Amino acid sequence: MIFVDPSGDDSGPGTIERPFATLDRARAAASAGSVVNLRAGTYRLTGTFSLSAADSGVVYQAFGYGTEAQEEVVISGGRQINGWRQDDDGVCRASVPGLATRQLYVAGRRAPRAAIALDQGLVRTETGYVSADPAHRSWEGQVEFVYRGAYPWSEARCQASRISGDEQSTTITMAQPAFAWAAQLYRSVITWDDPNAGEQNGLDNPTSAENSPAFLTEGAFALADGVLHYLPRPGEELDDAVVAPVLETLLHARDVHDIAFRGITFADATWLRPGSPEGFLHYHGNGYHDGGPLHTIVFADGQGQVVVPGDASAMPGNVVFENSSRVVLEGCRFTRLGAVALEFRGAGDRNALRDSVIDDVSGGGLVIGEGARGHRIENNHIHHIGQDYSGSPAVLLSGTRDAVIAHNQVNDAPHAGIVVYEGHGTQVLNNLVHDTMQVLADGGGIYLSGSQGTSHADGALIRGNVVRDTITSYNFGLYTDYGAAWVTVQGNVVHRADSPVALEVSPPLEHVAFIGNFWDADPGEPPEGVTLADNTTLPADAFGDDPSVARIMTAAGRTPRG
């Protein structure tokens, strides 16, 4: 047994009486078969906690894990902000030279970046915008424009590099190359609502601006020119309560195997890319354009065309396991994070996340990427993700084989809940997915696209899930999209969505079967390639009365531990 305590001493022996102080010292002392017990407290990292193949076979756990005496352990990438002064305008300010962050937490509460809606007239130019409103000249600091709905499923961010003008007008020069890239990416002709629609550009209508002290409201912050500005809420005391995430990666394990983390909270990390001159040009899921080739996709049936990245980059994880196998994360929490909370990257075999919570995350909750085999995500609660980047899904799988997503609760997501891109043999079983699609459009509680196998026997199985309250317009509770193939959707309950399922998409569905589902609206006649069999349409107010629906609802979601 190895023991660590934030008040310990790395020169000691690492015993319960004389524990180490840091994770790095414990890692150096551990070997295969070791159990590292973390005593209560916050472990503030000054750099990424890195693990390699030589660190395999070790368990890191909160002291007393699994008992009533389990201690609260937090691994944090945050920096406490002190030295506040409150000026006559009521704003608290702290000098923070060199601080780079996009989030701030006050007594554990996420403080939003100061923002205003852009409902004023801005006219786009080749280099930015012009405005007849001279008040825009008061926007000091590193102002960032947000483009919610650049595509209905996308939300972009670009920095302003210079703001100038006179009494008659303001010129806003946007950072390059992001602005030029975005002008090419967000060109579209979408005729779903208007058959006569011409070319549109998502840059024409920025929806909000962030991060100027001029935008401050109670409980919000702005970081400008090495000074942190915060307008307290009534009665709020700052003292030691303010934490700014500074690390982008808390934990990065590469080539490890047979390792476990139990009962640990991972907290306080950021992601700085959106504030760079390259911006964050979101496309879909956690993917974004990074200046590579672009392709124009023409939809069938005259529904228009969009531009897509030929080789999208992806938002990274704040906790990453790369090319690692038989990793178990159990009873953990991932919170106050600035990118994707947890990422399984690259080739890996039989990793698991179970009995854990992911919440209050700026981007996505969980990503399992290309090359993963046999991963299991079971009995977790993933909620309130996408707090800064609204296109982020709670769970995303891409290029995986034989993954199982079972008995999780997923809720309060700004776009899709569970997303499965092209893969093989994915099973999405007995999950409760609700209150998704809260911000952006054209998505679903559970979303699949691309081929999922070579037959129904080895394709995707979506069974026993309850999907309800899919909120914004143009959504599908359970959405098979963009050439989804070899998918069996069986015994699910889908209600309170625009439409329960999607049947007509481009490219068309192939070998997709909807069998024995319950929904509150008739999805229509199936096209070629889609089978509907033994499904039941019930009135919305009769769902609770049907015993078959009740059984599915009872079995969906998290199950008690033990």
N, C-alpha and C positions, 0 to 999 in steps of 0.2 A: 504494500500500500504506500502511495505517495500522497502527501497532503500539501495544499497550497492555501494561502490566506493573503488577502491584500495587505495586511499588516505584518506579514511574515518577513523572512530574511533569506535571500538566495544563497547566503554563505552557510546556512544551516543544513541539517541532514534531511529535511523534508519529511519529518515525522509529524504525528499529530500534535506532539508537544512543541516542536520547533519546525513549523511548516516553511516551505519556500514562499516567496512573494509573487512570482510571475509564472505565467504559462510557459514561457520559453525555458525557464530553468527546470520546470517539471518535465517538459518534453525531452530535454537533454538527459535527464535521469531515468526516464522510462525505457522499458524494453517490452518486447512481445509478452503479453500476459499481465502487464502492469495495470493497476487501476489507480487513476489520478483523482483524488477527492478534492473538490473545490469547496472551501468554506465560504460562508455568507459574505456578500459584499460585491462591489463593482470593480472589475478588473479593467482599468483604462489602458488600452493598447496605444503604444506610440508608433507601431508599425503592424503590418499584416502578420497574423499568426500563421506560419507556414509549416506544412507537414509534407514529408516525402516518403518514398517507399520504405526507408529505414525506420520510419515512425509507425509502421503498421502494428496491428495486434494490441492496441492500447485502448482502454476505456477511460473517457473523461466524464465525470459525473458530479452533480451537486451532492455534497455530503448529506447522507441520510436519504438518498434517492429512493422513492417508492414507499417511504414511511411517513407518518404524521410529523416527524421531526425533520423532514427535508428542508434544507436551507436554501435561501433565495440567492442565486448566483447570476450576475450579469456580466457579460463580456461586451465592453463598450468601445466604440471608436470615436467617442465624443470628447470635446474639450469644454470644461466649465468656463463660463464667461463672467468675469468679475470686473471691478472698477467702474461701475455704472455711475453716471451723474444724471440728475433729472433737471432739465432746463425749464425756463419759464413757459414754454409752449406745452409742457407736460410730457414731452418725449424724453425717454431715457436713452443715453448714448454711452457707448463704450469704445475706446480706441482698440482696434484689433488689427494692427498692421500684419499683412501676410495671410490673414484668415481667408480661406476659400471654402465656402459651403453654400448649399442651396436650401438648407432646412434649419430650423431652430425649434427647440423644445423648452417650454417654461413649465416647471414642476411636472414634467412628463407629458404636457399637452403640446400637440403640434401647433405652432404659431404659423399662420399662413403668411406668405410673402405679401407685402403691401401691393394692392392691385386696383385698377379701375377698369370699368367697361369702356370699350372704344366704340361709342355710338356717334362720335363726331365724324364729320366728313373728311376722310383721308383719301387722297388721290395717289394711286401707285405710279411710280416712275421706274426707270431702269435701275436706279440705285437706291430707291426707298420710297418715301412719301412726301407730299407737300400738303399743308393744311392752312386754311385761312384763319385758324384760331391761334393767336400769338401766345395763349396760355401754355401751349405745349413746350415753349422755351424754358418753362420752370422745371421741366423733368430732369433733375440732376441724377447722377449715379449711372450704374450699368443697367439701363432699361432693357427689358426683354418683351418682345411681342409674342402673343399666343394666338394661334389660328385654330380655334376649335371648329371641327367640321371642314378642314381643308379638303378632305374627302369626307363623306358622311361617317366613315369609320376611323378617321385620322385626326390627330391634333399635333400641330407643329409648333416649334419655338425657334425664334431668331432674335439675335441681339441687335440693338441699335448701336452704331459705332460713333455717331455724332448727331447732335441736335443743335440747329442754329436758326437764325431768322431775324426779323425786324417786327415793327409794330403791325404790319399787314399780314405776315404769313410766317410759317415755320417749315423748315426743311429737315426731314429726318432721314439721315443716311444709314442704311442697314449694313451690318457686318457681312463681309464676303469671306469665303465663297458661298455661305449658306443661302443668301438671298437669291443669287443667280441659280444655284442648284434647285431651290424651291420653285422658282418661276418655271422651270422645265418639268419638275415632277408633278406639280398640282394643276396641270392643264387637263381639262376633261370636257367631254360632251356627254352629259347624263340626261336621258330623256324619259326617265321613269314617270316624272310628274308633268313634264312639259315636252310634248312630241316635237316642238319647234325650237327647243333649246339650242343655242349656239355654244361656241367654246367658252368655258369659264375658267377662272384661275383662282385657286384657293387663297392666293396672296392678296387678292383685291380687298378682302374684308377681314383684317385682323380683329379678333373679338375682345381682346383685353391687353393691357400692358401691366408689367410687374416690376417691382424692385426699385422704385424711386421713393425717397423720403416724402415727396409731395403726395404720395398715394396713401399715407399711413391712416389707418383706422384703429380703434381699440383692439388690442390683442394681436396686431400684425407687426411685421418687421421689414426692414430693408437693410441691405449691406451695400454701402457706397463709399468707395475711395478709402478703404481701411477703417471705416467707422460703422459700427452696428447701431441701428436706430430701432427702438422698440417703444410703442405707445402702450403702457400698461392698461389692463382692465381695472375697473374700480376695486380698490382695496388690495391690489396685487403687489406683493413684495418680491423683489428679484433676488438680492443676496446671492446665494449659491445655487439658485434654482434653475439657472439658464444653462443649457447645454447645446453646443453647436457641433454637429457631426463633422469630422474632418477626414477620417479614413474612407476610402472608397471600397476597400476589401478588408473585412474583419478576419476571415479565415480562408485560406486557399490550400487545399490538400491535393497533391498530384501523385498519382501512381500508388496510393495507399490501398490497403485491403484489411478487412476484418478489424475495423475500428468503430467506436461508438461514442456518441455524445448523448448524455441523459440528464434531463432536468435543468438545462442551461438556457438562459435568455441571451440572444444575440441582438444587440441594439446599437443605434446611433452611428449610422454610416450614411454617406452621401454619394453622389455621382455628378461629376463636374462637366461632362461632355456638353450638355445642353447650353451651358454658358460660354462655350468656345466660339470662335469665328465660324466653325462648321455647323453650329446649331444642332437642333434635334429635329430632323425632318422625318417624322413618324410616317410609316405606311400602314402596317397591319400587325396586330399582336404586339410583340416587343421589337419588331423589326423597324429599321430606319435606313434612309438613303445616306450614303457616305461618299457620294461623288462618282460612283461607278457608272456602268452603262444603264440606260433606261430603255424600256420596251413599251410599245403601245398595244394595249389589249382591246380588241373590238368585241363587244358583246353581241350575242345572237339576238335575232328578232328586233333589230333596230333600236336597242336600248342604250346605244351610245358607246363611248370608249373612255378609257383611263390610261394613265401612264404609270408604270410600275418599275421599281428598281430591279435591275437584272441580277444583282448579287447583293441583297440587303445585309447590313450589319445588324447585330442584336444587342439590346441592352444587357449588360453583364449582371452577374449575381454579386451581392455583397458577401455572401457565404458561398464558396465554390468548392465542389469536389470534381476533380478532373481525372479522367482515365482511372477511376477508382472503383473497387468492387467490394461488395459485402459491407458497405457502410450503413450503419443504423443510427438514425436520429430519432430519439424517443422522449416524449414528455418535454420537448423543448418549446421555446417561444422565439419568434423572429419579429421584431417590432422596431418602430422608429427608424426605418431603413429607407435609403434614397434611390435604389435602383430595383432590380429583382431581388427578392429576399433570399432565395435559395436556388442554386443552379447545380444540376448534375450535368457536367460538360464532357463531351467526348465519349470514347468507348468505356463501358463500365458494365458490371454484371451484378444483378440482385441487390441493388441498394434500396433502402427503405426509409420512409418518413412516416411515423405513426404517433398517434396520441399527442399531437402537437398543435400549436396555434401560430398562424401567420396573420398579423394585423398591422394597421397603420403603416403602410408601405407606399412610397412614392410611385413605384412602378409595379411590375408583376409580382405575384406571390411565389410561384414555383415554376421552374423550367427544367424539363428533361430533354436533352438534345440528341443529335445524330449519333448513332452507335450504341445507345443504351439498350441493355437487354434485361428483361425480367425485373424491372423496378416495380416497387409496390408503394403506393401512397394510400394509407389507410387510417381512417378514424381521426382525421384532422379537422380543424375549424380554420378556414381561410376567409378573411373578411376585411372590408375597408382597405382594399388595395387600390392602386391607381390614383392616389391622392394628388399627385402632381402631373402624371402622364396618363391621360384618360383613356388611351387606347389599350392599356395593359390588361391582359387577362389574369384571373386568379391562378389558373393552372394552364400551362402550355406544354404540349408534347410535339416534337418534330423529329421525324426519322427514327422513332423508337421501335423496338420489337418486344412484343409480349408484355407490355406494361399493364398494370392493374391500378385503376383509380377507384377505390371502393369505400363506401360508408363515410364519406366526408360531408361536411356542411360548408357550402360556399355561398356567400351572400355579400351584398353591398359592394358591387363592382361597377365601375363606370362604363364598361363595355361587356364583353363576353365573360362567362364564368369559367367554363372548362373548354379549352381549345385543343383539338387534335388535328395536326397537319398530317401530311402523307406519312404512313408508317405501316406496321404489320402486326396484326393480332392484338390490338389494344382492347382492353375491357374496361368499360365505364359502368360501374355497378352500384346500385343502391345509394346514390348520392342525393342529398337535398340541396338544390340550387335555387336560390330565390333573390329577388331584388337586384337583378343584374341589368345591364343596359341602362344605367341611370343617367348617362351623359351623352354618349355618342349613339349613332344609329347603325343599322344594317349589321346585326350580329344576333347572338342568341345566348340563352342560358348554357346550353351545350352546343358547341360548334365543331363540325368536322369538314375537312376539305381534302381532296386528292384520294388516290388509291390507298386502301387499307389492308390489302392482302391479295391473294390470288384466287380465293374462293370464299364462300360464306363460312367454311370450316376454319379458315385461318385469317379471316377478316376481322373487322371491328365489331364488338358486341356492346350495345348500349341498352342496358336492361335494369329495370327496377328503380329507375331514378324518378324523383319528383322535381319538376321544374315549374316554378310559378313566379308570377309577378316580374315579368320581363318588361321593362318600363317604357323606354323611349319609343318613338314612332319608328315604323319600318323595322320590325324585329320578328324573330321566330323563336319560340320557346326552345325547340330542339332543331337546330339548323344544319342540314346536310347541304353543302355548298361546293361550288367550283370543282366539278368533276369528281365528287365523292363516289367511291366504288367499293363494292364488297363490304357493305355495312348492314348489320341486322339491328333494328330498333324494336325492342320487344318488351312489353309489359311495363311501360313507363306511364306516369301521370303528368300531363302537361296542361296547365291552365293559366289564365290571366296573362296572355301574350297577345300581340297583334295577330299572329297566326301560330297555331301549335307547331307546325312543321313546314319545311320548304320542299316543294316537289319540282317546280320549274326553275332551274338555274342554268347558268352558262359558265363553262361547258356543262352539258347535261349529266345528271346522275346515271350511274350504271350499276346494276345488281345491288340495289338498295331496297330492303324489305322492311315495312312497318307492320308489325304483327302484334295483335293483342294489346294495343295501347289505349289509354283513356284520355280524351281531350274535350275541351268545351267549345270547339268550333270545327266544322267540316273542312278539311284541307282541300277538298276538290278531287277531281278525277286524276289518277296518276298518269304520267306520260310513259312512254316506252322506257324500260330500264328500271321502273319503280313498281314494287308490289305493295298493295294495301290488303291486309287480311285480318278479319276478326277484331278490328278496332271499334271502339265505342265512343260516340259523341254524347256527352251528358250536358244538361243545363248547368251553368256555372254555380247555381245555388243548390245543386243536387250532388255535388262531389262527395260531401261528407256522409251521404246516405247510402252510397254504394259499398257493399262489403268488400268487393275486390279492390276498389280504390283505397279503402281504409287499410287493408292489409299491406298494400304497397307503401302507403304513407307511413305506416308504423315501422316498416323495415328500413326506410330510407334515412340517411343521415348518420350521425355518430352513434356509437354504441357504448355503453358504460365500460370503463376499464376494469380489469380484474378478473 
